[in-house]
Amino acid sequence: MPDESDTNTPASAKTRLRQVSSHLTLPADYADVLDQIRTLRRIAATPDQTRRGYIRQKQAGKLWVRERLEQLLDADSFEEIGSLSGTVQWEKTGPMREKPVSFTPSNNVQGFGSLNGRRVLVTADDFAIRSGHADGASAGKTLYVEKLALALKVPVVKLVDGSSGGGSVTTIRKEGWSYLPYVPMFHQVIQQLNDGIPNLGAVLGPAIGLGAARVTACHFSVMAGDVGSLFNAGPDVVKNATFEEGLSFQALGGPLIHCANGTIDNMAANEAECFAQLRAVLAYLPNCGRSNAPPVLPCTDPEDRGDEALRAIIPRKQTRMYNPRTIIDAVVDRASFFEIGALWGRTAVAGLARLGGHPVGIISSNCEVNGGALDASGAQKLARHLKLCDVMNLPVLQFVDVPGYAIGTTAERTATMRWGVELAKAYFASTTPLFSVIVRRAFGVAGGVMLGARDPHVQIAWPSATWGSLPLEGGIEVAHRHELREAERQGAGGKKERYVQLEEEYRRLMNPVRTANAFGVEEIVDPVRTRAVVCSWVRHVYEVLMPVRLAERAAGKVVPSFS
């Protein structure tokens, strides 16, 4: 028999042929390509603990991007889009064969996931790579996800830590030419906002330029108080442009700045609390306001539950204060009130809650700040909230105790009337059902705006309610100036005595029962019955009015606008 070790034998030739063939012929099951994919995904999912950016991320006390996705989303629910996008270095291993030896993934991680069972799209910056600035894939991935949200009508969650795809000067060197800084994804973002596709954003590091714009544009935004900041440009750029030196991220645009001026809605203690707030807000919102009602949850809190403390919560003396959140908590489903914007526009309270399991928007005056007189920032907050409720099909329950718009030099310098009129536009342009509970004062243009935006009015008053063109404090002085001056001339104490007589007369005439006698107010109710009344109203809204509203939105007859 021939010896196979002899290279000239036929058997040896066949062995060599098989060996060569194995190098030239690729596997029929594409195992080599699948192996490349597995390798790249493994590299992307494994933090490079030697990378300077990763070390800096951890030293700053921040989570790595994929740790954030694990904490935010339901377990094992993330399905990445663009998992292979990034920069790869390849090594040739044979004819028609190669393997990846290093991989720098795109610094925008995007895909599908679930929040408490709700399917969402999520986009998250990886600040550990190029500080979150644009790489070759970021813009395309970002635009694709925004388009996908519109096509599929899926909420979008944006975790911002960097510029969210914004460029840097190094992009010019890489491309070899400078570019016009278009932001094409904003066409899709604006349509999402107006269609009521929830856009929820969290600031989990420095949000810069485009990143700052993207999160600020959201329906709801929250900033991590320990690591978050936001600015148009960072401290180095500011130093060269405005000569303000030595600014830290927090001093330039930290949460104490932007959660107090309305740029960002809420502040959270840390990243984990940010994620909790995102999950909480989404639970009140539909997938798409153009086609869905907000999700109704089972409720064990009796709709006829009454709280007798409500009878005494409004002080008989008009100048005394009370906490409006106590009223809200007593009326809505237990533990369902989620406040939005607590640190800014503090003359008003806004948020989300449930009545009998039905999501509603909440608006309230806040007499603990500025006596409840609406200032410019309070008007801005309420206008924004009305628009949110309108695009999301959320009925609005409001508790009214407003002496009017703020007055004085500060009010004039901050353009209170300009923003007060913008609030009026929001009330009269929005079409979501509105129920008013007049708990105390309703005066002036502000009172008229809050109560007069629907025809017919759907409202009740409490026995503590009072209303008119002007509060008595100051109103008597204006209307009876001449008479009081004459009383003052007649002797010491004359003016004060006449003022007391006039005040007593007006307070008697302003008894809300007299208004009800003339049908100037439809009904005055025992405050204890408030929950039962508003639960009955919201049940009717969802069962009868909501299907009509959705049909009208689908037909283009109702076109709310958030932007």
C-alpha positions in Angstrom: 0.0 0.0 0.0 1.2 3.5 -0.7 2.7 5.5 2.2 0.6 8.7 2.8 3.7 10.4 4.1 5.0 10.3 0.6 3.8 13.5 -1.0 3.8 12.0 -4.4 1.2 9.3 -3.6 -2.5 9.8 -4.7 -3.7 9.6 -1.0 -1.3 12.4 0.0 -2.6 14.5 -2.9 -6.2 14.1 -1.8 -5.3 15.1 1.8 -3.6 18.3 0.6 -6.6 19.1 -1.6 -8.9 18.8 1.3 -6.7 21.1 3.3 -6.6 23.8 0.6 -10.3 23.5 0.0 -11.0 24.1 3.7 -9.1 27.4 3.4 -10.8 28.5 0.2 -14.4 27.4 0.8 -16.4 29.4 3.3 -18.9 27.5 5.5 -22.4 27.1 4.1 -24.0 28.1 7.3 -22.2 31.5 7.5 -20.7 30.5 10.8 -17.7 32.8 10.2 -20.0 35.9 9.8 -22.0 35.0 12.8 -18.8 34.6 14.8 -17.8 38.1 13.8 -21.2 39.4 14.9 -20.9 37.7 18.2 -17.4 39.0 18.7 -18.4 42.6 18.1 -21.5 42.4 20.3 -19.4 40.9 23.1 -16.9 43.7 22.9 -19.6 46.3 22.9 -21.3 44.8 25.9 -18.1 44.6 27.9 -16.7 47.8 29.3 -13.1 48.6 28.5 -12.0 49.4 32.0 -8.7 50.7 30.7 -10.3 53.3 28.5 -9.8 56.9 29.8 -13.4 57.8 29.2 -14.7 54.8 31.1 -12.4 55.6 34.1 -13.6 59.2 34.1 -17.2 58.0 33.9 -16.8 55.9 37.0 -14.8 58.6 38.9 -17.7 61.0 38.3 -20.0 58.5 40.0 -22.0 57.8 36.9 -23.3 54.5 35.5 -22.0 53.1 32.2 -24.4 53.4 29.4 -25.4 49.7 29.4 -25.7 49.7 33.2 -28.3 52.4 32.7 -30.3 50.4 30.3 -30.3 47.4 32.7 -31.6 49.6 35.5 -34.1 51.5 33.5 -35.7 48.7 31.4 -37.5 45.5 32.4 -35.1 42.6 32.8 -33.8 41.1 29.5 -36.1 43.3 27.4 -33.5 45.4 25.5 -33.3 44.7 21.7 -30.5 46.8 20.2 -30.8 48.6 16.9 -27.4 49.2 15.2 -25.5 46.9 17.6 -22.7 46.6 15.0 -22.3 50.3 14.2 -18.8 51.6 15.1 -15.2 51.5 14.1 -13.6 48.1 13.6 -10.0 47.0 13.1 -9.8 43.8 11.1 -7.1 41.2 10.8 -6.8 39.0 7.8 -6.7 35.3 8.8 -6.7 33.6 5.4 -8.1 33.9 1.8 -11.5 35.6 2.1 -11.3 35.4 5.8 -10.8 38.1 8.5 -11.6 38.7 12.2 -12.2 41.8 14.3 -9.4 42.5 16.7 -10.7 45.8 18.1 -14.1 47.6 18.1 -15.1 51.1 19.2 -18.9 51.0 19.2 -21.0 54.0 18.3 -21.5 56.1 21.4 -25.3 56.2 21.0 -26.9 53.0 22.1 -30.4 52.6 20.8 -33.1 50.0 20.6 -36.4 48.6 21.9 -37.1 47.8 25.5 -40.0 47.6 28.0 -40.9 49.9 30.9 -43.3 48.0 33.2 -44.4 46.0 30.3 -44.8 49.0 27.9 -42.8 48.8 24.7 -40.6 51.8 24.2 -37.7 53.0 22.1 -34.7 54.1 24.1 -31.6 56.1 23.0 -28.7 56.5 25.4 -25.4 58.4 25.2 -22.1 56.7 26.0 -20.1 59.5 27.5 -17.1 57.1 28.0 -16.5 57.3 24.2 -15.7 60.8 22.8 -17.6 62.4 25.7 -20.8 61.6 23.8 -20.0 63.7 20.8 -20.9 62.5 17.3 -19.2 59.6 15.6 -19.8 58.3 12.2 -23.1 56.5 13.0 -24.7 58.7 15.6 -26.6 61.0 13.4 -28.0 58.3 11.2 -29.0 56.1 14.2 -30.7 59.1 15.9 -32.7 60.1 12.9 -33.7 56.4 12.3 -35.1 56.0 15.8 -37.1 59.3 15.6 -38.6 58.1 12.3 -39.3 54.7 13.8 -41.1 56.2 16.8 -43.5 58.0 14.4 -44.0 55.0 12.2 -44.7 52.6 15.0 -46.3 55.1 17.5 -44.0 54.0 20.3 -42.9 56.2 23.2 -39.2 57.4 23.2 -37.0 57.6 26.2 -33.8 59.7 25.9 -30.9 59.3 28.3 -28.6 62.2 27.7 -25.0 62.3 28.8 -23.1 64.5 26.3 -24.1 66.1 23.0 -26.4 63.3 21.9 -24.9 63.2 18.4 -23.8 66.8 18.3 -20.5 67.3 16.5 -17.1 68.7 17.5 -14.4 70.4 15.6 -12.6 67.1 15.1 -15.4 66.1 12.8 -14.1 68.7 10.4 -10.7 67.2 10.4 -12.1 63.7 9.9 -14.3 64.6 7.0 -11.9 67.1 5.4 -14.5 69.8 5.1 -16.8 71.9 7.3 -20.6 71.3 7.3 -23.8 73.3 7.9 -25.1 72.2 11.3 -28.6 71.0 10.3 -30.7 69.1 12.9 -32.9 67.0 10.6 -34.3 64.8 13.4 -36.2 67.8 14.8 -38.8 67.5 12.0 -39.7 64.1 13.5 -39.4 65.3 17.1 -41.9 68.1 16.6 -44.4 65.8 14.9 -44.0 63.3 17.8 -44.6 66.1 20.4 -47.8 67.2 18.6 -49.1 63.7 18.0 -48.7 62.9 21.6 -46.1 60.2 21.2 -44.5 60.4 24.7 -40.9 61.9 24.6 -39.3 61.4 28.0 -35.8 62.6 28.8 -33.3 62.3 31.6 -30.1 64.3 32.1 -27.5 61.9 33.5 -24.4 63.9 33.0 -23.5 67.1 31.1 -26.1 67.7 28.4 -24.4 70.0 25.9 -25.7 71.8 22.8 -27.8 69.3 20.7 -28.1 67.0 23.7 -29.4 69.9 25.8 -31.9 70.8 23.1 -33.1 67.2 22.7 -33.9 66.6 26.3 -35.4 70.1 26.8 -37.8 69.4 23.9 -39.3 66.4 25.6 -42.8 66.2 27.0 -41.2 65.5 30.4 -37.6 65.8 31.5 -35.7 65.0 34.7 -32.2 65.7 35.9 -30.0 63.7 38.2 -29.1 66.1 41.0 -25.8 64.4 41.8 -24.3 64.2 38.2 -26.6 66.2 35.9 -26.0 69.5 34.2 -27.1 71.3 31.1 -25.7 74.1 29.0 -25.4 75.5 25.5 -21.6 75.2 25.6 -19.2 73.9 28.2 -17.0 75.9 30.6 -14.0 76.0 28.2 -16.1 77.5 25.4 -17.8 79.9 27.8 -14.4 81.0 29.1 -13.2 82.0 25.6 -16.5 83.6 24.7 -17.6 85.5 27.8 -14.4 85.5 29.9 -16.3 83.7 32.8 -13.5 81.5 34.2 -13.4 78.7 36.7 -17.0 77.5 36.1 -17.8 74.0 37.1 -20.6 72.0 35.3 -22.9 72.6 38.3 -22.2 76.3 38.5 -22.8 76.8 34.8 -25.9 74.7 34.4 -26.6 72.4 37.3 -30.0 71.2 38.7 -30.4 74.2 41.0 -30.4 76.4 37.9 -32.3 74.4 35.3 -34.8 72.7 37.6 -35.7 76.0 39.1 -36.1 78.0 35.8 -38.3 75.5 33.9 -35.7 74.3 31.4 -35.9 70.8 33.0 -39.2 69.7 34.7 -38.1 67.7 37.7 -35.0 67.0 39.8 -34.1 63.6 41.1 -31.6 62.7 43.7 -29.7 60.3 41.4 -29.9 58.2 38.3 -32.0 55.5 39.9 -34.6 58.1 40.9 -34.6 59.5 37.4 -35.5 56.1 36.0 -38.3 55.7 38.6 -39.7 59.1 37.5 -39.6 58.1 33.8 -41.5 54.9 34.6 -44.0 56.8 36.7 -44.8 59.4 34.1 -45.2 56.9 31.2 -47.8 55.0 33.2 -50.2 58.0 32.8 -49.7 58.5 29.1 -50.9 56.8 25.9 -48.6 55.4 23.3 -49.9 58.0 20.9 -52.4 60.7 21.6 -53.7 60.7 18.0 -55.0 57.2 18.3 -55.0 56.1 22.0 -56.6 57.0 25.3 -54.4 57.1 28.4 -54.2 53.7 30.1 -56.9 53.1 32.8 -55.8 51.0 35.8 -57.8 49.0 38.3 -58.6 51.0 41.4 -59.4 49.9 44.9 -59.9 53.4 46.3 -63.7 53.9 46.6 -64.9 56.7 44.3 -67.3 57.9 47.0 -64.6 58.2 49.6 -64.9 61.5 51.5 -62.4 63.3 53.6 -64.1 65.5 56.2 -60.9 67.4 56.8 -61.7 69.2 53.5 -64.5 71.1 55.2 -62.0 73.0 57.3 -58.9 73.2 55.2 -59.7 76.6 53.7 -59.2 79.3 56.4 -62.1 81.7 57.0 -59.6 84.5 57.0 -58.7 85.1 53.4 -55.1 86.1 54.0 -54.3 82.7 55.7 -52.6 80.0 53.7 -53.0 76.2 53.3 -51.1 73.5 51.4 -52.9 72.9 48.0 -51.3 69.5 47.7 -53.3 68.4 50.7 -56.5 69.0 48.7 -55.2 67.2 45.7 -54.1 64.1 47.7 -57.4 64.0 49.4 -59.4 64.0 46.2 -57.4 61.9 43.7 -56.7 58.1 44.0 -54.5 57.5 47.0 -50.7 57.9 46.3 -51.5 58.7 42.6 -50.4 62.3 42.4 -47.2 62.9 40.5 -46.1 66.5 40.6 -44.3 68.1 37.6 -42.2 71.2 38.0 -42.3 71.6 41.8 -39.2 73.8 41.8 -40.2 76.4 39.3 -43.4 78.4 38.5 -44.2 77.9 42.2 -47.3 80.1 42.2 -49.0 77.1 40.5 -49.0 73.4 41.0 -49.2 70.9 38.1 -49.0 67.2 37.7 -50.7 63.9 36.9 -53.0 61.7 38.9 -55.8 59.2 38.7 -59.5 59.3 39.5 -61.0 55.9 39.8 -58.0 54.6 37.9 -58.5 57.1 35.1 -55.4 59.3 34.4 -56.0 63.1 34.6 -53.9 66.2 34.5 -53.9 68.3 37.7 -53.7 72.1 38.0 -53.9 74.1 41.2 -53.2 77.5 42.4 -50.7 77.8 45.2 -51.6 80.3 47.8 -48.4 79.5 49.8 -46.3 81.4 47.2 -47.1 85.0 46.3 -50.5 84.6 47.8 -51.5 82.5 44.8 -51.2 85.4 42.4 -50.0 83.9 39.1 -46.6 85.2 38.0 -44.9 84.9 34.7 -43.2 81.5 35.4 -46.4 80.1 37.0 -48.3 81.0 33.8 -45.7 79.4 31.7 -45.8 76.2 33.7 -49.6 75.9 33.4 -49.6 76.7 29.7 -47.0 74.0 29.1 -49.0 71.5 31.2 -52.3 72.3 29.4 -50.6 71.6 26.1 -49.2 68.3 27.5 -52.7 67.2 28.6 -54.2 68.2 25.3 -51.9 66.2 23.1 -52.1 63.2 25.5 -56.0 63.3 25.8 -55.7 63.8 29.5 -58.8 65.4 31.1 -57.9 68.2 33.4 -59.0 68.7 37.0 -58.2 72.1 38.4 -58.5 73.6 41.9 -58.9 77.3 41.7 -57.8 79.8 44.3 -56.4 82.7 42.3 -56.5 86.4 43.3 -55.4 87.4 39.8 -52.1 87.9 38.0 -49.1 89.0 40.0 -48.7 92.8 40.4 -45.8 95.1 41.2 -42.5 96.0 39.6 -41.2 92.5 39.6 -44.3 91.3 37.9 -44.0 94.0 35.2 -40.3 93.4 34.6 -40.9 89.7 34.1 -43.7 90.3 31.5 -46.4 88.7 33.6 -49.2 89.9 31.3 -47.5 88.7 28.2 -47.2 85.2 29.8 -50.6 85.5 31.3 -52.0 86.0 27.8 -50.0 83.0 26.6 -51.7 81.0 29.3 -55.1 82.3 28.1 -54.2 81.1 24.6 -53.4 77.6 26.0 -56.7 77.5 27.9 -58.8 78.6 25.0 -56.9 76.7 22.3 -56.9 73.4 24.1 -59.9 71.1 23.8 -59.4 68.5 26.4 -62.3 68.3 29.0 -61.8 70.6 32.0 -63.4 70.4 35.4 -62.9 73.3 37.8 -63.3 73.1 41.6 -63.4 76.7 42.9 -62.0 76.3 46.4 -61.6 79.9 47.3 -60.8 83.0 45.2 -61.4 83.6 41.5 -60.6 87.2 40.6 -59.5 89.3 37.7 -58.2 88.2 34.3 -56.4 85.2 35.7 -59.6 83.9 37.3 -61.6 84.6 34.2 -59.0 82.7 32.0 -59.0 79.6 34.3 -62.8 79.4 34.5 -64.0 80.8 31.2 -62.3 78.6 28.6 -65.1 76.1 28.2 -68.7 76.5 27.2 -70.6 75.2 29.0 -68.5 75.5 32.2 -68.1 72.2 34.0 -67.4 73.3 37.6 -68.5 73.3 41.2 -67.7 75.7 44.1 -67.0 75.1 47.7 -68.7 77.2 50.4 -65.4 78.9 51.0 -65.4 80.4 47.4 -65.5 84.0 46.6 -65.1 85.8 43.2 -65.2 89.1 41.3 -63.2 91.6 39.3 -60.9 92.5 42.2 -60.3 91.1 45.6 -61.7 93.2 48.4 -58.2 94.0 49.6 -57.4 97.0 47.4 -60.7 96.8 45.6 -62.5 98.8 48.2 -59.8 101.4 48.2 -60.0 101.8 44.4 -63.8 101.9 44.1 -64.5 104.1 47.2 -61.5 106.4 47.1 -63.4 109.6 47.2 -65.8 108.4 49.9 -63.0 107.1 52.2 -61.2 110.4 51.7 -64.3 112.3 52.8 -64.7 110.1 55.9 -61.0 110.8 56.8 -61.7 114.5 56.8 -64.6 114.1 59.2 -62.4 113.0 62.0 -59.8 110.6 63.4 -60.7 107.0 62.6 -63.4 108.0 60.2 -61.8 106.3 57.2 -61.1 103.1 59.1 -64.6 102.9 60.4 -66.2 103.5 57.0 -63.8 100.9 55.4 -64.9 98.3 57.9 -68.6 99.1 57.1 -68.0 98.7 53.4 -66.0 95.5 53.8 -68.7 94.0 55.9 -71.3 94.9 53.3 -69.3 93.5 50.4 -68.5 90.3 52.2 -72.2 89.8 52.9 -73.0 90.4 49.3 -70.2 88.1 48.1 -71.7 85.1 49.9 -71.4 82.4 47.2 -75.0 81.4 48.0 -76.2 84.7 46.6 -74.3 83.9 43.3 -76.0 80.5 43.2 -79.4 82.2 43.8 -78.8 84.1 40.6 -77.4 81.0 38.9 -74.1 82.8 38.6 -72.5 79.5 39.7 -74.0 76.2 38.9 -73.6 74.3 42.2 -72.0 74.7 45.6 -71.1 71.3 47.1 -69.9 70.0 50.4 -66.1 69.6 50.0 -66.4 66.1 51.3 -68.4 65.1 48.1 -65.7 66.5 45.8 -64.1 63.1 45.0 -67.4 61.5 44.2 -68.4 64.3 41.8 -65.1 64.4 39.9 -64.8 60.6 39.6 -68.3 60.5 38.1 -67.2 63.2 35.6 -64.0 61.6 34.6 -65.8 58.2 34.1 -68.2 59.9 31.7 -65.3 61.5 29.9 -63.5 58.2 29.3 -66.6 56.2 28.4 -68.5 58.8 26.3 -66.3 61.7 25.2 -63.0 59.9 24.7 -64.1 57.7 21.8 -65.5 60.8 20.0 -62.3 62.8 20.7 -60.1 60.0 19.3 -62.3 59.8 16.2 -62.1 63.5 15.7 -58.3 63.4 16.1 -58.0 60.6 13.5 -60.2 62.7 11.1 -58.1 65.8 11.7 -60.9 67.8 13.3 -59.0 68.1 16.6 -55.4 69.0 16.2 -53.7 69.7 19.5 -50.2 71.3 19.6 -47.5 70.9 22.2 -44.9 72.8 20.2 
